């Protein structure tokens, strides 16, 4: 399927609805199983904040992978990284 848009993993990727399908989301991206399953129906910013606070290993992978990138996910990661 590809590479996880969040952490860069290529292991066990699946389609992830950026906004939950139950909340009207239609756009899908490639995400590893760990990222896809942990975000549930949380919006991207809420999920990333939750990860930063509760799942330091996953957060550090995502932060490291998105360092220096300019896409939408990378901008969200950078914004949350810079929050107090």
Secondary structure, DSSP 4 states (H G I P E B T S, - for coil): ----TTT---SSEEEEESS-GGGT---EEEEEHHHHHHHTT--HHHHHHHHHHH-HHHHHHHHHHHTT--SHHHHHHHHHHH--
